[in-house]
Amino acid sequence: MSRNVAYAAGEDLQILSFEVGTQTYGVPVGAVREIRGVTPATPLPDAPPYVRGVINLRGQVMPVIDLSERLGKGVAADSARQVIIVVEHHDDVAGLLVDAVCDSFIVSADAISPPPPLGEDAASPLVAAVITTEAAMIVLLAVDAIPPERKVAIAA
């Protein structure tokens, strides 16, 4: 669980939960910059299929990630409840297109478990932990693994 610097293993964690399809996911509140309405994104050539495009957020250009597509659930259907959760990890900022925001709450450390191995492969790099509450299980996403990897330009 130490991959995501927005929280530390063994400590309580405040998360923001949201829906993608019928599943509830979460990210550490410390990684959330803001929640905003959906705005049209400008598509980029050769972007991964889960990148809807880019938007200008007060002078900063950032990618908008269709989280449903990124998680392998297919392209998100547009709806009135959709929002963009703006997350940051170090200097990287990205907008996560989600179906709806649910809640923000504190989870005790004993309710946070490392992701289980998936067969012969290790756990998904997108999953930082699994949170068990009385009402449901919430998949905590690794904010650093959601955006596409940056390609470093080589100077000529």
C-alpha positions in Angstrom: 0.0 0.0 0.0 3.0 2.3 0.1 2.9 3.0 -3.7 0.5 6.0 -3.4 2.2 8.8 -1.5 -1.2 10.4 -0.6 -1.5 8.0 2.4 0.7 5.9 4.6 0.1 2.3 5.6 -1.2 1.8 9.1 -2.8 5.2 9.4 -6.4 6.3 9.1 -7.3 7.8 5.7 -9.8 10.3 4.5 -11.2 9.2 1.1 -13.5 10.6 -1.5 -15.8 7.9 -2.8 -17.4 7.9 -6.2 -19.2 5.6 -8.7 -18.0 4.3 -12.0 -20.8 2.2 -13.3 -22.2 0.1 -10.4 -18.9 -0.1 -8.5 -17.7 2.3 -5.8 -14.1 3.5 -5.9 -12.2 6.0 -3.8 -9.1 8.2 -3.8 -7.4 9.8 -0.9 -8.8 13.3 -0.2 -5.3 14.6 -0.1 -4.9 13.9 -3.8 -8.1 15.7 -4.8 -7.6 19.3 -5.9 -11.3 20.0 -6.8 -14.5 18.6 -8.2 -15.9 20.3 -11.2 -18.6 19.9 -13.8 -18.0 18.2 -17.1 -16.6 20.4 -19.9 -15.9 19.3 -23.4 -12.3 18.1 -23.9 -10.1 18.7 -26.9 -9.1 15.3 -28.3 -5.4 14.6 -28.9 -4.0 12.5 -31.7 -2.4 9.2 -30.6 -3.7 9.5 -27.0 -4.7 6.2 -25.3 -8.4 5.4 -25.7 -9.2 6.3 -22.1 -8.0 9.9 -22.5 -11.0 11.9 -23.6 -8.7 14.8 -24.4 -7.4 17.9 -22.6 -9.1 20.9 -20.9 -7.7 24.2 -19.7 -8.0 24.5 -15.9 -7.2 28.1 -15.0 -4.2 28.2 -17.4 -3.0 24.6 -16.8 -3.7 22.1 -19.6 -4.6 18.7 -18.1 -5.8 15.3 -19.5 -9.4 14.1 -18.8 -9.4 10.4 -18.1 -12.6 8.4 -18.8 -12.2 6.3 -15.6 -14.7 3.7 -16.9 -12.6 3.1 -20.0 -9.4 3.2 -17.9 -10.7 0.5 -15.6 -11.7 -1.7 -18.6 -15.5 -1.2 -18.2 -16.0 0.5 -21.6 -16.6 4.1 -22.5 -18.7 6.0 -19.9 -22.2 7.0 -21.0 -22.8 10.7 -20.6 -25.2 11.6 -17.8 -26.3 14.6 -15.8 -24.5 13.3 -12.6 -21.1 13.0 -14.2 -18.3 15.2 -12.8 -14.6 15.5 -13.2 -12.5 14.9 -10.1 -9.2 16.8 -10.5 -6.4 14.9 -8.8 -2.8 15.6 -8.4 0.3 13.5 -7.8 3.5 15.4 -7.4 3.5 17.8 -10.4 1.0 15.8 -12.5 -2.6 16.9 -12.6 -5.5 14.9 -14.3 -9.2 15.0 -14.4 -11.1 11.8 -13.7 -14.4 11.5 -15.4 -16.7 9.6 -13.0 -20.4 8.9 -12.9 -21.1 10.5 -9.5 -19.4 11.5 -6.3 -20.7 9.7 -3.2 -19.1 10.8 0.0 -16.0 11.9 1.8 -15.2 10.0 5.1 -12.4 8.8 7.3 -11.5 5.1 7.1 -9.7 3.5 10.0 -6.4 1.8 9.3 -7.7 -1.7 10.1 -10.4 -1.4 7.4 -7.7 -0.9 4.7 -6.3 -4.1 3.1 -3.6 -4.5 0.4 -5.1 -5.6 -2.9 -5.2 -9.4 -3.3 -3.0 -11.1 -5.9 -4.9 -11.9 -9.1 -3.9 -15.4 -10.1 -0.3 -15.7 -11.3 -0.1 -11.9 -11.9 0.4 -9.4 -9.1 -2.4 -7.1 -8.1 -3.5 -4.5 -10.6 -1.2 -1.4 -10.5 -4.4 0.7 -10.5 -5.5 -0.7 -7.2 -3.8 0.7 -4.1 -6.0 -1.0 -1.5 -9.4 -2.4 -0.7 -11.5 -0.7 2.0 -14.1 -2.7 3.8 -16.9 -0.7 5.4 -20.2 -1.9 6.9 -22.0 -1.0 3.7 -19.7 -2.0 1.0 -16.2 -2.7 -0.3 -14.5 0.2 -1.9 -11.5 -0.1 -4.3 -8.9 2.6 -3.4 -7.3 3.7 -6.7 -3.5 4.4 -7.0 -3.7 8.1 -8.2 -0.2 7.8 -9.6 -1.1 4.9 -11.9 -4.2 6.4 -13.5 -2.8 8.9 -16.0 -0.9 7.7 -19.0 2.9 7.5 -18.6 4.7 10.6 -19.8 7.0 10.2 -22.7 10.1 12.2 -22.3 11.1 14.1 -25.3 14.7 13.7 -26.4 16.5 16.9 -27.3 18.2 16.9 -30.6 
